[in-house]
């Protein structure tokens, strides 16, 4: 994919950085175990004290590494951790983002070992938070620790900003970034909170789709009706929603919003070729992961294109009528559907909302009224492959993994990445060391120790390459 | 509608029966108040003792009227009350069915007076159960009481069978009827548990639709997916259900099951003319009741035809994904829909289930699997207008109301009516004295006192006409 096979720039400190990581491996793993043992589940109030303990642990570790400035920032929810290690005025500044909170652990009985007792087996560290995101935050800290040991300080100015509400949808960090954008000034941002395609094929995420999350409310009769007395003449908003939703998107997966289709830029020819050739056999891999025999959607587009840049429209839930056990013959007066759209970077979710709203009115069958509500939205992100931070990350991955990374578009949305892009006007490097089978948000979450170690070395190299520009 | 303007057969006892009801009106109303005050909510275990008290009250009233045989029959749930008053071997036998249990009362704060403190205002008795069904059972008992006073006994053999689980979907009565069909032998059945069109237009129900209640389960991927990571290639059973359900029934309201459409008999020409002419302005009345400006469904058929004999397919609920507050971007692995069909009398719900099952497989979009479950079903009922019991009821209504009754098809299903029809092989007279604004199953349930009084007189006359054949 990356056709620029430029000569590998030598990094004089690399051997020492690598040696530090290898020689201190057991200590590093023990430190990570310690952090992982703290059940910092941000969405469960009974774990409030644990979240605080995990924040304190991170602050202590920053101090231990040698951060001259480092503080806990109180918020309305869980605290932020801020650190700054200033090299000199002329050096570039990198902002490192991550989160120290974790997902809940249900269903508990599906864990092979207790979720907060880190257990190493088959070369993997099993623990809630191992991959998402404590393990990946820790590998960045270990890379900084290596630089501190090898030459007393990182090779560039480093800001760290960690949050404790990522898994709970908390607003503290976005409020903070909006209010303190000036203090956070950085030339680039590093987020290690994603996964690679495979342990032998490093990848960098150069695009994230935006998101628009809406709720569609449909009304029929004034009050609920009995299907015996009114079935055959009454509007049934559950049926009305089905009609409307299939008009917005049919079996072919195409979204029937003309303004949206017209606004989609044709993809870069090289990227399009890569998607169409599917050299990584993503289509088969996706089918395997989902346990299906065929993919559903816009089959005239390659799966990678559909996941990375095509807009999507998904129904997440339909509420109305009766869904308990047994039978109830109600025709509900109203019903609502939760709908989200993933949007190619560059499209404003607000604009798309107005297009969707028009399409909803057009598609509404006779006898019903509808109203569309905008619940939340987030911009997409697109980073040029030519950007120097992406180039530094690419070089670091090639150095450690021995192969060029693939540039991927990620289908998901990371609102904080979009916020850093827009508020700080800094490119975001999304370099994750997770793997597809890490079981994040699921029982038996794990992180490959090989990935942990390579991640530390890659990030250490990244700092060096980035510092040199 | 009833073109047989035969000369009114005189009923010698009618003046005395009517006089008894008028002269004892206050006592009769007081007795009904007493019964209504007992909160016999069958679906709420905390009211178990009240249900029993209401059963005891009914048994005592049967004794007071003069029933020579009368007993409480224990069941797995709430008791049945059985009474038999034998006139002589050669007289016809009428089985009277009703229920003494009532619906719950929520939302309680919408009641103008407490639900179990019978309150008379504006000529109506307000109380839970006033119309459904204690008030209507009571008017039948009062008619029997009148006959007992006037000539010592009813003019024909009377069986009474009351249940206490109608509002809780209990099975006790159907088990009993199936096991004791022989002992219940009757020439016809009277059920007063429905409503008339208006206080000036009596009506008799000559048809009930059957019901088939199913649950449709659709599967996509092996487990729930995140719309960011899989949106665009993943099956979404919520969307799959929408596609399937709109293929089963489009905006035109027509059910796409060819076997079903082929099995529908063309309606009787006279009935069809009545539906099409809509002399009662039912279309406008239905729109008013529902608070809508247009009816939804098969607009090429008249509303009365759509409600009474056309098959319907309604979605009662769709379960799957996320329907709580806020946003969650899940693509569920599976989703289910509750679907019911109302069926013209004469069609076997089992046969229709097999047709629906085939239609569901045909309509299932690519990438999904479906399974249809039969939750329950009930046969429809059709009684000929020429039947002597219907003729006797018609005559009684004309005598008391001064106008011919209209013969109506009712859209709802009354499974016990179908069971009486099939088990006892006896025609069912569905002669209700409720009105459309009785608020049954809702706050401020009421029964018009005028309807209560006319109902007593009509049922008394009905006994007389039926006895004479």
Interface residues (C-beta under 8 A of the other chain):
Chain A: X169 X209 X211 X213 X220 X221 X222 X223 X225 X226 X227 X228 X229 X230 X231 X232 X233 X234 X235 X236 X238 X239 X241 X242 X243 X245 X246 X249 X250 X251 X253 X286 X290 X291 X292 X294 X295 X296 X297 X298 X303 X306 X307 X310 X312 X314 X315 X316 X317 X318 X319 X320 X321 X322 X323 X326 X327 X328 X329 X330 X331 X336 X338 X340 X342 X365 X366 X367 X368 X375 X376 X410 X411 X412 X413
Chain B: X169 X209 X211 X213 X220 X221 X222 X223 X225 X226 X227 X228 X229 X230 X231 X232 X233 X234 X235 X236 X238 X239 X240 X241 X242 X243 X245 X246 X249 X250 X251 X253 X286 X290 X291 X292 X294 X295 X296 X297 X298 X303 X306 X307 X310 X312 X314 X315 X316 X317 X318 X319 X320 X321 X322 X323 X326 X327 X328 X329 X330 X331 X332 X336 X338 X340 X342 X365 X366 X367 X368 X375 X376 X410 X411 X412 X413
